[in-house]
Amino acid sequence: MSENTDEKIDVEENNEIGGTKSTRLLLYLIAGLSSSAVFIARVFIGLYAAFIDSSALAISFIVSLRNLIQQVFQFTFGRIPDRIGRKIVMLFGIIIAGISIALFPLIKNGWVLVGGVVGFLIGFSMYYPSFTAIQGDITNRKNRAGLISLITIIGAFATLIGLIVVGFAGEIGSTETMQYTIILELTAGIFLLAAIVSVFLHDPPREKLKEKTHFSFDPLRANPNFRRFVIINSIMSFTMALGWPIFPIVREEYATTIQNTWIWAIFAACQIIVLLATYKLINRVGRKPLLLIGRIAMFIVPLILAISIRWFPDWRIYIISGSISGACNAFYMVGQNSFILDSATEKEKGTYTGVYNFFIGISTFLGSLIMGLIADFFIVRFTSYYWTVIFALNLVVAGARFLGGFGYFFMKEPIQTQIVNKLDDDTSTQTS
């Protein structure tokens, strides 16, 4: 075995830093609160935009910019916590996101809401790379997937509770305006709680990135395997985003606000069930199978939406798509975060996360914007065949997602993960 390989193994064995019980507890609390708040905010931003009679173009920008800013800005904010620390960047990000959501009920114009959404997404872009990097700081590559899956379980469980709470709380409002105000302000309050918890979090010990660097794609040049992962995932993300401008049209037609709340609650519940069932096995499963399982089945969501248009116009069919989507996302999120952190150097976990999200932001922006333009073109051109157009577009998205999912067959496990797996295999052989 070469000296370079020996050095990598040494890093693997000595990387268990900062994982105190108090740190993990605070991390779990932040995960639950922030995951719940972010998910609820995403669900109700689009609904609120439609409620205040935003134009179709304004809504299209909200969907497209949501993905572009949310992901691309993480490139910059992924580098900052590698230099100055995770906690301070994460704290300010949560506060900015919470303040933005709290101001939404005061906005009655669609284009002004676009500005508010930009503020919220900048806050998220500060928070997420720092939070991901902390997970890498307190784990090594052998136990990382287990921690990430546990955090995902906590986030999904908190999201389930949050959706139920805001759903019932919203019903208290005597008018629809009051209902949205209650839901949005409760979401801002959850962000506030996450910020308070973050104050007590201490940055885990880590190697600081001391050199000052400019905007760079060095991780892609230095790590061909990571580059392949980014390309494959960008293509898949493009096919995923194709459905985002048209899915709400179908769901709004066949499900009420409270019914949509329950659909997303079932989504969260299925995440919890799948992760609990596989939690003890997930460290033994490679990153590639998790990503493959998590994405290739996502074609079923637009397929079910198409079926509801043509043959089964009942909101209960969306329970099936919500269940499948929740289960698949559970595998995908664990596989994705583990792959990124396993690929990164010890000093550049935030940087790798930021680079990855830069390309995902571009691909999802293009996917959602292109489908928005296509949908508007055909809907205007064939007004009398409105639902036929929406039906056909859902089938196109289903086909694109199905083909995009096969890209994961061409992925390879991160080099560091391969080394650890080989060591485990050698140990098993020696003891058997």
Sequence and secondary structure as in RCSB ss.txt:
>XXXX:A:sequence
MSENTDEKIDVEENNEIGGTKSTRLLLYLIAGLSSSAVFIARVFIGLYAAFIDSSALAISFIVSLRNLIQQVFQF
TFGRIPDRIGRKIVMLFGIIIAGISIALFPLIKNGWVLVGGVVGFLIGFSMYYPSFTAIQGDITNRKNRAGLISL
ITIIGAFATLIGLIVVGFAGEIGSTETMQYTIILELTAGIFLLAAIVSVFLHDPPREKLKEKTHFSFDPLRANPN
FRRFVIINSIMSFTMALGWPIFPIVREEYATTIQNTWIWAIFAACQIIVLLATYKLINRVGRKPLLLIGRIAMFI
VPLILAISIRWFPDWRIYIISGSISGACNAFYMVGQNSFILDSATEKEKGTYTGVYNFFIGISTFLGSLIMGLIA
DFFIVRFTSYYWTVIFALNLVVAGARFLGGFGYFFMKEPIQTQIVNKLDDDTSTQTS
>XXXX:A:secstr
  HHHHHHHHHHHT   S  HHHHHHHHHHHHHHHHHHHHHHHHHHHHHHHTT  HHHHHHHHHHHHHHHHHHHH
HHHHHHHHH HHHHHHHHHHHHHHHHHHGGG  SHHHHHHHHHHHHHHHHHHHHHHHHHHHHT  TTTHHHHHHH
HHHHHHHHHHHHHHHHHHHHTT SSHHHHHHHHHHHHHHHHHHHHHHHHT          S   S  HHHHH HH
HHHHHHHHHHHHHHHHTTTTTHHHHHHHH  HHHHHHHHHHHHHHHHHHHHHHTTTGGGS HHHHHHHHHHGGGH
HHHHHHHHHHT   GGGHHHHHHHHHHHHHHHHHHHHHHHHHHS TT HHHHHHHHHHHHHHHHHHHHHHHHHHH
HHHHHHTGGGHHHHHHHHHHHHHHHHHHHHGGGGG    HHHHHHHHHHHHHHHHH 
